[in-house]
Amino acid sequence: MERSVLLSPNFALGHYALAFVHSQSRDPAAAIAASDHSRLLSPCDPLLFGRLGTRAIALIRLDAFKEAAEWAVKAAARPNAHVHILAIAAHRLALAGRIEEARNYAVRIRLQDPAYRTENFLDAFHFTPDVSARYREAAALIELAT
């Protein structure tokens, strides 16, 4: 991915893919930079929800819970935002102490997919054990754990 953006610096999707990988298990600061650059290259992209959500994922790894919650809410407000994006918002809000808002997102998640739980979210991503533990902690606060 790094080579793809070196060869084609204006490849917005390449910067987003790089941000996505970095946000989960590599360098969260690099993820934020790549996400921001991708958004600058393609500000009206239909995948904007993903770019915003990726930034929120990276911010959790930097213990910036309040800022992560703000970016996650922006992601969830975008057209085409799917259930995992709503889960990013629910978990971030819970970790930021905004429990009622987080529970509202949990309700929205269950409307889209009644069987959805945090384990579904964790199965879709590749987080380190400490980050996964944070998600489970948040899920317990908003009843997405079971």
ChimeraX commands (.cxc) that place a marker at each C-alpha (Angstrom):
marker #1 position 0.00,0.00,0.00 radius 0.5
marker #1 position 2.82,2.38,0.81 radius 0.5
marker #1 position 4.31,1.69,-2.60 radius 0.5
marker #1 position 0.97,2.37,-4.30 radius 0.5
marker #1 position 0.72,5.86,-2.82 radius 0.5
marker #1 position 4.38,6.53,-3.59 radius 0.5
marker #1 position 3.75,5.61,-7.23 radius 0.5
marker #1 position 0.45,7.48,-7.35 radius 0.5
marker #1 position 0.30,10.19,-4.65 radius 0.5
marker #1 position -3.22,11.22,-5.72 radius 0.5
marker #1 position -4.65,7.70,-5.22 radius 0.5
marker #1 position -7.21,8.52,-2.53 radius 0.5
marker #1 position -8.36,4.92,-2.07 radius 0.5
marker #1 position -4.74,3.85,-1.56 radius 0.5
marker #1 position -4.30,6.41,1.22 radius 0.5
marker #1 position -7.55,5.21,2.80 radius 0.5
marker #1 position -6.44,1.56,2.66 radius 0.5
marker #1 position -3.15,2.53,4.27 radius 0.5
marker #1 position -5.02,4.43,6.99 radius 0.5
marker #1 position -7.30,1.44,7.60 radius 0.5
marker #1 position -4.39,-0.94,8.22 radius 0.5
marker #1 position -2.41,1.51,10.32 radius 0.5
marker #1 position -5.46,2.36,12.44 radius 0.5
marker #1 position -5.93,-1.21,13.62 radius 0.5
marker #1 position -2.51,-2.50,14.50 radius 0.5
marker #1 position 0.29,-0.35,13.26 radius 0.5
marker #1 position 0.90,3.37,13.62 radius 0.5
marker #1 position -2.21,5.35,14.67 radius 0.5
marker #1 position -0.57,8.71,13.91 radius 0.5
marker #1 position 0.23,7.53,10.37 radius 0.5
marker #1 position -3.37,6.32,10.08 radius 0.5
marker #1 position -4.69,9.77,10.94 radius 0.5
marker #1 position -2.38,11.44,8.43 radius 0.5
marker #1 position -3.33,8.98,5.67 radius 0.5
marker #1 position -7.04,9.31,6.45 radius 0.5
marker #1 position -6.85,13.10,6.38 radius 0.5
marker #1 position -4.90,13.08,3.12 radius 0.5
marker #1 position -7.38,10.68,1.55 radius 0.5
marker #1 position -10.25,12.98,2.52 radius 0.5
marker #1 position -8.46,15.97,1.03 radius 0.5
marker #1 position -8.01,14.09,-2.24 radius 0.5
marker #1 position -11.61,12.93,-2.42 radius 0.5
marker #1 position -13.84,15.03,-0.13 radius 0.5
marker #1 position -17.14,13.85,-1.68 radius 0.5
marker #1 position -16.23,10.18,-1.88 radius 0.5
marker #1 position -19.06,7.70,-1.18 radius 0.5
marker #1 position -16.65,5.94,1.21 radius 0.5
marker #1 position -16.17,9.05,3.32 radius 0.5
marker #1 position -17.80,7.26,6.25 radius 0.5
marker #1 position -14.90,4.80,6.21 radius 0.5
marker #1 position -12.25,7.47,6.18 radius 0.5
marker #1 position -13.87,9.20,9.15 radius 0.5
marker #1 position -14.36,5.91,10.97 radius 0.5
marker #1 position -10.75,4.93,10.39 radius 0.5
marker #1 position -9.63,8.18,11.97 radius 0.5
marker #1 position -11.84,7.42,14.98 radius 0.5
marker #1 position -10.30,3.95,15.29 radius 0.5
marker #1 position -6.80,5.43,15.28 radius 0.5
marker #1 position -7.71,8.01,17.92 radius 0.5
marker #1 position -8.83,5.28,20.34 radius 0.5
marker #1 position -5.37,3.78,20.09 radius 0.5
marker #1 position -4.01,7.19,21.14 radius 0.5
marker #1 position -6.40,7.33,24.14 radius 0.5
marker #1 position -8.16,10.35,22.62 radius 0.5
marker #1 position -11.65,9.11,23.51 radius 0.5
marker #1 position -13.55,12.40,23.22 radius 0.5
marker #1 position -12.02,13.30,19.87 radius 0.5
marker #1 position -12.58,9.74,18.63 radius 0.5
marker #1 position -16.25,10.00,19.55 radius 0.5
marker #1 position -16.65,13.21,17.53 radius 0.5
marker #1 position -15.11,11.64,14.41 radius 0.5
marker #1 position -17.15,8.47,14.85 radius 0.5
marker #1 position -20.39,10.44,15.03 radius 0.5
marker #1 position -19.40,12.25,11.81 radius 0.5
marker #1 position -18.77,8.87,10.17 radius 0.5
marker #1 position -22.12,7.47,11.28 radius 0.5
marker #1 position -23.92,10.54,9.90 radius 0.5
marker #1 position -22.62,9.96,6.38 radius 0.5
marker #1 position -24.74,8.35,3.67 radius 0.5
marker #1 position -23.96,4.67,3.15 radius 0.5
marker #1 position -22.67,4.24,6.72 radius 0.5
marker #1 position -23.10,0.55,7.51 radius 0.5
marker #1 position -23.54,-1.30,10.78 radius 0.5
marker #1 position -19.80,-1.45,11.57 radius 0.5
marker #1 position -19.62,2.34,11.28 radius 0.5
marker #1 position -22.53,2.64,13.71 radius 0.5
marker #1 position -20.63,0.27,16.01 radius 0.5
marker #1 position -17.55,2.48,15.82 radius 0.5
marker #1 position -19.73,5.39,16.98 radius 0.5
marker #1 position -21.42,3.38,19.74 radius 0.5
marker #1 position -18.15,2.12,21.19 radius 0.5
marker #1 position -16.37,5.49,20.93 radius 0.5
marker #1 position -19.22,7.32,22.60 radius 0.5
marker #1 position -19.28,4.78,25.42 radius 0.5
marker #1 position -15.54,5.12,25.96 radius 0.5
marker #1 position -15.93,8.91,26.01 radius 0.5
marker #1 position -18.56,8.61,28.76 radius 0.5
marker #1 position -21.46,9.58,26.49 radius 0.5
marker #1 position -23.47,6.51,27.45 radius 0.5
marker #1 position -26.98,7.59,26.43 radius 0.5
marker #1 position -25.81,8.60,22.95 radius 0.5
marker #1 position -23.91,5.32,22.69 radius 0.5
marker #1 position -27.04,3.38,23.62 radius 0.5
marker #1 position -28.98,5.23,20.92 radius 0.5
marker #1 position -26.46,3.94,18.39 radius 0.5
marker #1 position -26.83,0.45,19.85 radius 0.5
marker #1 position -30.56,0.70,19.15 radius 0.5
marker #1 position -29.84,1.76,15.56 radius 0.5
marker #1 position -27.45,-1.17,15.19 radius 0.5
marker #1 position -30.08,-3.63,16.40 radius 0.5
marker #1 position -32.61,-2.17,13.96 radius 0.5
marker #1 position -30.22,-2.91,11.10 radius 0.5
marker #1 position -29.07,-6.28,12.44 radius 0.5
marker #1 position -30.82,-7.67,15.54 radius 0.5
marker #1 position -28.12,-10.31,16.07 radius 0.5
marker #1 position -25.20,-7.85,15.91 radius 0.5
marker #1 position -22.83,-7.87,18.87 radius 0.5
marker #1 position -19.38,-6.49,19.60 radius 0.5
marker #1 position -17.88,-9.86,18.70 radius 0.5
marker #1 position -19.17,-9.33,15.13 radius 0.5
marker #1 position -17.34,-6.02,15.10 radius 0.5
marker #1 position -14.14,-7.50,16.49 radius 0.5
marker #1 position -14.27,-10.34,13.96 radius 0.5
marker #1 position -14.35,-7.79,11.13 radius 0.5
marker #1 position -11.21,-5.98,12.27 radius 0.5
marker #1 position -7.74,-6.96,13.48 radius 0.5
marker #1 position -7.12,-5.20,16.76 radius 0.5
marker #1 position -4.45,-5.93,19.32 radius 0.5
marker #1 position -5.73,-7.64,22.49 radius 0.5
marker #1 position -5.60,-4.43,24.55 radius 0.5
marker #1 position -7.71,-2.54,22.01 radius 0.5
marker #1 position -10.19,-5.43,21.77 radius 0.5
marker #1 position -10.50,-5.30,25.57 radius 0.5
marker #1 position -11.48,-1.62,25.35 radius 0.5
marker #1 position -14.23,-2.48,22.88 radius 0.5
marker #1 position -15.54,-5.21,25.16 radius 0.5
marker #1 position -15.49,-2.76,28.07 radius 0.5
marker #1 position -17.51,-0.26,26.03 radius 0.5
marker #1 position -19.92,-2.97,24.85 radius 0.5
marker #1 position -20.73,-3.92,28.43 radius 0.5
marker #1 position -21.74,-0.31,29.12 radius 0.5
marker #1 position -24.19,-0.18,26.22 radius 0.5
marker #1 position -25.43,-3.77,26.15 radius 0.5
marker #1 position -23.82,-4.79,22.88 radius 0.5
marker #1 position -21.79,-7.52,24.56 radius 0.5
marker #1 position -24.49,-10.19,24.56 radius 0.5
marker link #1:1,2 radius 0.2
marker link #1:2,3 radius 0.2
marker link #1:3,4 radius 0.2
marker link #1:4,5 radius 0.2
marker link #1:5,6 radius 0.2
marker link #1:6,7 radius 0.2
marker link #1:7,8 radius 0.2
marker link #1:8,9 radius 0.2
marker link #1:9,10 radius 0.2
marker link #1:10,11 radius 0.2
marker link #1:11,12 radius 0.2
marker link #1:12,13 radius 0.2
marker link #1:13,14 radius 0.2
marker link #1:14,15 radius 0.2
marker link #1:15,16 radius 0.2
marker link #1:16,17 radius 0.2
marker link #1:17,18 radius 0.2
marker link #1:18,19 radius 0.2
marker link #1:19,20 radius 0.2
marker link #1:20,21 radius 0.2
marker link #1:21,22 radius 0.2
marker link #1:22,23 radius 0.2
marker link #1:23,24 radius 0.2
marker link #1:24,25 radius 0.2
marker link #1:25,26 radius 0.2
marker link #1:26,27 radius 0.2
marker link #1:27,28 radius 0.2
marker link #1:28,29 radius 0.2
marker link #1:29,30 radius 0.2
marker link #1:30,31 radius 0.2
marker link #1:31,32 radius 0.2
marker link #1:32,33 radius 0.2
marker link #1:33,34 radius 0.2
marker link #1:34,35 radius 0.2
marker link #1:35,36 radius 0.2
marker link #1:36,37 radius 0.2
marker link #1:37,38 radius 0.2
marker link #1:38,39 radius 0.2
marker link #1:39,40 radius 0.2
marker link #1:40,41 radius 0.2
marker link #1:41,42 radius 0.2
marker link #1:42,43 radius 0.2
marker link #1:43,44 radius 0.2
marker link #1:44,45 radius 0.2
marker link #1:45,46 radius 0.2
marker link #1:46,47 radius 0.2
marker link #1:47,48 radius 0.2
marker link #1:48,49 radius 0.2
marker link #1:49,50 radius 0.2
marker link #1:50,51 radius 0.2
marker link #1:51,52 radius 0.2
marker link #1:52,53 radius 0.2
marker link #1:53,54 radius 0.2
marker link #1:54,55 radius 0.2
marker link #1:55,56 radius 0.2
marker link #1:56,57 radius 0.2
marker link #1:57,58 radius 0.2
marker link #1:58,59 radius 0.2
marker link #1:59,60 radius 0.2
marker link #1:60,61 radius 0.2
marker link #1:61,62 radius 0.2
marker link #1:62,63 radius 0.2
marker link #1:63,64 radius 0.2
marker link #1:64,65 radius 0.2
marker link #1:65,66 radius 0.2
marker link #1:66,67 radius 0.2
marker link #1:67,68 radius 0.2
marker link #1:68,69 radius 0.2
marker link #1:69,70 radius 0.2
marker link #1:70,71 radius 0.2
marker link #1:71,72 radius 0.2
marker link #1:72,73 radius 0.2
marker link #1:73,74 radius 0.2
marker link #1:74,75 radius 0.2
marker link #1:75,76 radius 0.2
marker link #1:76,77 radius 0.2
marker link #1:77,78 radius 0.2
marker link #1:78,79 radius 0.2
marker link #1:79,80 radius 0.2
marker link #1:80,81 radius 0.2
marker link #1:81,82 radius 0.2
marker link #1:82,83 radius 0.2
marker link #1:83,84 radius 0.2
marker link #1:84,85 radius 0.2
marker link #1:85,86 radius 0.2
marker link #1:86,87 radius 0.2
marker link #1:87,88 radius 0.2
marker link #1:88,89 radius 0.2
marker link #1:89,90 radius 0.2
marker link #1:90,91 radius 0.2
marker link #1:91,92 radius 0.2
marker link #1:92,93 radius 0.2
marker link #1:93,94 radius 0.2
marker link #1:94,95 radius 0.2
marker link #1:95,96 radius 0.2
marker link #1:96,97 radius 0.2
marker link #1:97,98 radius 0.2
marker link #1:98,99 radius 0.2
marker link #1:99,100 radius 0.2
marker link #1:100,101 radius 0.2
marker link #1:101,102 radius 0.2
marker link #1:102,103 radius 0.2
marker link #1:103,104 radius 0.2
marker link #1:104,105 radius 0.2
marker link #1:105,106 radius 0.2
marker link #1:106,107 radius 0.2
marker link #1:107,108 radius 0.2
marker link #1:108,109 radius 0.2
marker link #1:109,110 radius 0.2
marker link #1:110,111 radius 0.2
marker link #1:111,112 radius 0.2
marker link #1:112,113 radius 0.2
marker link #1:113,114 radius 0.2
marker link #1:114,115 radius 0.2
marker link #1:115,116 radius 0.2
marker link #1:116,117 radius 0.2
marker link #1:117,118 radius 0.2
marker link #1:118,119 radius 0.2
marker link #1:119,120 radius 0.2
marker link #1:120,121 radius 0.2
marker link #1:121,122 radius 0.2
marker link #1:122,123 radius 0.2
marker link #1:123,124 radius 0.2
marker link #1:124,125 radius 0.2
marker link #1:125,126 radius 0.2
marker link #1:126,127 radius 0.2
marker link #1:127,128 radius 0.2
marker link #1:128,129 radius 0.2
marker link #1:129,130 radius 0.2
marker link #1:130,131 radius 0.2
marker link #1:131,132 radius 0.2
marker link #1:132,133 radius 0.2
marker link #1:133,134 radius 0.2
marker link #1:134,135 radius 0.2
marker link #1:135,136 radius 0.2
marker link #1:136,137 radius 0.2
marker link #1:137,138 radius 0.2
marker link #1:138,139 radius 0.2
marker link #1:139,140 radius 0.2
marker link #1:140,141 radius 0.2
marker link #1:141,142 radius 0.2
marker link #1:142,143 radius 0.2
marker link #1:143,144 radius 0.2
marker link #1:144,145 radius 0.2
marker link #1:145,146 radius 0.2
view
